[in-house]
Amino acid sequence: MNAPERRQASSGAGEQLPLIDPPSFCPTYPKQGSLPWRALNTLLAGNHIDHGDFIESTDSWRLAAAIHELRKLGWPVETIDIQRPSRTCPARLIARYQLSADCISKAALAGAGCSDGQ
């Protein structure tokens, strides 16, 4: 008698296999009015954002924390390193963040079906 085939996740760690495929794009929106929400609005408008822009528009130094939160919520924020030398650090790099045009299009199409975080 042959033993039945074992259907198990590839890791073998006992994790549950999905019954249906998750949506290809459905990030969660941050709480309205929060710093991540303000950063996301800038990015969804097709603009890039760096710390100088964020400080100017929000009076907050917490852009990296806002981007980290957006990534945890499923937003594929891209980071581009930009050279910004200073007198004390000629090799200084700063981060500029953006969303791809494809991501912005998907967000516009899927926005109504995703959680708005409120």
Beta strands, then each sheet from edge to edge (+ up, - down):
strand 1: 49-50
strand 2: 78-83
strand 3: 93-98
sheet 1: 1+ 3- 2+
end
